Amino acid sequence: MSTFERYLTLWVFLCIIVGVALGHLLPGVFHFVGALEMAKVNLPVAILIWLMIIPMLIKIDFRSLAQVGIYWRGIGVTLFINWAVKPFSMALLAWLFIGWLFRPYLPGEQIDSYIAGLIILAAAPCTAMVFVWSNLTRGEPLFTLSQVAVNDAIMIVAFAPIVGLLLGLSAITVPWDTLILSVGLYIIVPVIIAQVLRARLTRDGTTKALDAILAKLQPLSLIALLVTLVLLFGFQGQQIIAQPMIIALLAVPILIQVYFNSALAYLLNRLVGERHCVAGPSALIGASNFFELAVAAAISLFGFQSGAALATVVGVLIEVPVMLTVVWAVNRSKHWYEASPAVSRNKA
């Protein structure tokens, strides 16, 4: 993990301060940026999102899908968590905490929007930072690559239906045309561009050119994320100043779902006898989110000033410190994990 990535939470906090200050001092600039739209898509944000997403998608080699059968237990567990548990558990937690317990402490007109943002956040499995988490747990790299490739392929067809279903169950109006446009703009097109670039950069049979480009693009990707956050907090500034506890309240269901889903994935892998080097990244992939996509989708669906956009940004804020605690737990529990009879049998 680079120094920049390690202190991502600090940079996000600084973006909050800078964004709120600029939004208060230069409201006209933010209104001008917010008005630069075409077909309900904010053009500056679309460019920033592509700068965030494409470098991450270039890392994905869809040829690794051929390796899926080798790690079928771990992949099966992770798919179950990512697509059958996480979006629905987050929706339940959002309804419980945001829709009921915390409702008196939040702006009433944004309740549905906060819930929508949390659902969008949970419906997008992480595709980039999981490589860092996997490395920190000494995870099996082929499993991590295969799992991310499978998730990306599924996300193309499953993201919109799951988000639409859960928003509908939450009695939140679903702008289907904008949702489908978001999938095309922020999933399908970036995947195509990234894979074309990857093919061109690896046509000599090595990853030398690819690694060199990624080394240059990765800082640009993170800078694009931070600029997007400054814009978001510039629009959200007055609401945050008026109710500073909003971010802390939104963090509660996110924290619970991260620990719940990572623990469930870890225990299920132990139950089916998967190796620890697969169970670790499986738990981390099962818990983390593709927050860049979530931020983009929330902005497209509900706008810069929406509670949905703010809720996805809270996911960015707590991503690194929370996932590092999960990494610590996975590493500390390795001996306990491998003491399972099922794991011992499969190792033999």
N, C-alpha and C positions, 0 to 999 in steps of 0.2 A: 504494500500500500504506500503510495506516495505521501509526502508530507501534506500536500494539498488535500488529498482524500482523507487522511487521518484526522485533520482538523476541520472537516466539512461542517460540523455542527457550529464551530466558532464562526466560520465564514457566513453561515446562514443567519446567526445572531447579528453579525455586522450588517448583513443585508436588511434585516428588520429595521435596525436603527437608521441606516442610510435611506431606505425606502420610505419609512414613515416621515423622516425629516424632509426629504425632497418632495414628497406628496403634499406636505404642509406648506413648503416654501414656493413650490412651482406647480400648483395644481393645473395650470393651463397646459403645460407640457404633457402631463399624463392624460389629460382629456384629449389632446391632439393624437397621441399614440393610440389611445383606445378607439379613436374614430377611424383609424386606418384599417378598414375591414373590406373584405370581398367575399360574398356568399357566406356571411356570418363567421368568417375566419379572419382573425387579426393577423395582418401580414407580417409585422415585425416579430410577433410571437411565433408565427409559423417558421420563420427563418431561424430563430433562436432554438426552437424545438428540434428542427432538423440537425442543427449543429450539435445538439445534445445527443440525439438518438443514433444518427448514422454511424459515428465512430464506434459506438457500442455494438451495433449490429454487424459491423465489419468483422468483429471478432468471432462471430458465429459461423461455423462450418457445417452446413446442412448435410454434408456427406457423413457426418458423425451419426446421423440417424441409423446408419447400418449397424452401429454398436449397441442399439437399444436392447436387443435380446440378451446381451451379456449381463446386464444389470437390471433384469426385469423386475426383481423384487423392489429395489430402491426406486426405480422409475415408476412402478405401479403405486407405491406409497406416496411419492411426491405428487403424482398426477391426482391422486385421490384428495390430498390436502389442498392443492392449488385450485382445483376446479369443482370439487364436491363439498369442501368444508370451508375454506377461507372466505370466499365472497359471502357465503350465507351466515357464517359465524360473525363476520363484521357487520352485516346488516342487522343481525340480532342485537349485537352490542350497541350499534348506533341507535336503534330504536329504544333500547333500555336506558342508555346513559343520556344521549342527546335529546331523544324524543320524550323522555319521562323524567329521570332523576335530575338532570341539569337544565331542564327547560326553563325554570324560573330565573336562571342566571345568564341566559343567552338571549340575544335579540330575537323576538318571536318571529319576525318576518324572514329570518335566515335559517330557522330550524330545519326545514325540509332540504335546504341547500347544503347545510352541513352534513346531513345524513347522506345525501347524494354523493358528496365528495368522498366520504369514507368508503362508500360502496365502490366507487370508481377506483379508489386507491387499492382496495383489496382484490379487485377483479383483474389486475395486471401483474402477473408474476415477474419477478426481477430477472433481467437478462445480462447485467453487466457486473455490478458489485459482487455478485455471487462467486465470481472467479477469485476475487480477493478473499472472501470468507472461506471458500474451499481450500485455498492455499494455506490459510492460517490454521485450519484444522487438519492439515496434511491429507486432504481429501483426494480421492481418485480423479485425476483430471479428465479422463475419458468419460467417466460417468457424468461429471459436471457439464462437459461440453454436449454430451448426448441429451441430457435432461433439458438444458437451455434450448437446444435446437427443437426438441419436441414441444416445449412450452411455446416457443415462438410460432411454430406451425399451427398449434391449436389456437393460439391467441387471435390469429387472422380470422377464424370462423366463430370462435366462442365468446370473445370479449363483448361484442355488441349485444348478442342475445342475453347474456348473463346480466349485464348492466341494465338492459331494457326490462328484463323480468323483475329484478330486485327494485328498480325504481318504480315500476308499476305496482308491485306489492306494497311499496311505501306510499302509494297514492301521490306520486310525484309525476307530473306530466313529462312524457318522454318525447323529445324532439327527434324522431327517428331519422329524418333526413340529415340533421346535423351529426347525430351519432354515427351513422353510416359514413358520412363524409370524413369524420374524425378517424375512423378505422382505416379508410383508404389513404388519408393524408399522412397519418402518423404511424401506421403499421405497414400497410401493403407497399406503398411507394418507397418508404425508407428501406424496407427489406430488399426490394428489387435493386435499388441504387447500391446498397451496401454489398449485395452479393455480386453484382457486376464489377464493382471496384475490387472486391476480394479476388475474383477470378483473374482480373487483369494484373493484380499485384503479385499473384502466386503462380503465374503461368510458366515461370522458369523452374517450378517444382520446389521452391524454397519459400520461406516466410520472411526473408531478409528485407525485401522492399515493403512488405506489409507491416512488419515491426517498426520500420523507420517512419512510415506514415502515421501509424498509431501513436508513436511517441510524440509526434507533432500535434496530432488532432486531439489527444486526450485532454491536455490543458485547455484547449479551445472549447471542448465540450463542457468542462466544468465552469469555465468563465461564462459561457452562454447560459448555463443553469443559474448562476448567481445574478446575471443581469436580468433574467426573467423574474427572479425572486424580488429584486429591487423594484421592478415594475409592479409586481403583485402587491407588495407591501406599500408602495406608493398609493395605490388605489384603496387599500384596506386601512390605511393609516389612521383616519379619524375614528373608525370603529374600534380599532385596537386600543387607541388612547382612551376612548370612552369606557371600554370594558377589557382591561388588560388580562383578565383571567381566561379569556376565550381560548387562547392557545393551550393553556394548561388543561382546560376541560376537554378540548378536542383530543389531547394526547392520551387521555385515560383509555378509551376504547382501543386506540391503536396499540398501546403498550400491552394490554390484555391479550389482544388477538395475536401479537407477535409471539409472546411467551406460550400461549395456548397451542398455537399451530406448530411451533418448533418442537415443543415437548411431545405433542401427539405424533408428529412425524418420526421423531427420534425413538419413541417407545414402540411404534408400529414396526419400524425397521428392526429393532431388537427382537420383537415377537416373531417376525418371519425369518430371522436368522441372517439378515444382511450384515456384511462386514462393516466395521466402524468407519473405514475410509470412504464408504458410500453413505452410511447413515448420517455422518456429520454434514456434508454438503446437502443431503436430502432435507435435513431439518432446517438448514439455513435458506435453501431455495423455497421450502414450504412456507417460511415466515416472512421473507422479504418481498418488497414491492418494486415494480417498474415505475418509480415515482415520476420520471420524466414524461412517460406516456400519460400517467394519471393527471399531472398538471396540465398537459396539453388538452386532454379530453375535457377536463373540468372547465377550462377557459372557453373552449369552443362551445360547450353545451350551455354554460350558465354565465359566462362573462368574467372579466377581470375582477369586478367588484363583488363577486358572489361569495357566499360562505363555502360553496363547493371548492372553489379555487384555494381558499385559505385552508380548508381541511386537508387537501392534498399536500400543501406546503408544510403543514405540521408533520406529515409523514417524512418529508425531506429532513426536517429539523432534528428528528430523533433517530433517524435511520442508523447512523454510524455508532453512536454510543450504545444503543440498544442491541444491535447485532453483535457488537464486540462482547457484550455480556453473554450472549448465546454461544459465541465462539469459546469463551472461557469455560462455560458449563460443559460444552461438548468435550473439550480437551481434558478437563478435570475428571470427567466421569468415564474415561476410556476403559479403565480396568473393570469398573462395575459393568459396563456395557458388554465387554468381551467375556465376562463370567457367565453369561446366559448360555444354557445348554444348546439352544437353537443356533446361536452364533458359533459356538465351539464345534458343533457338528458340521456346519458349512465350511468352516476354516479347514477342517480335516479333509 
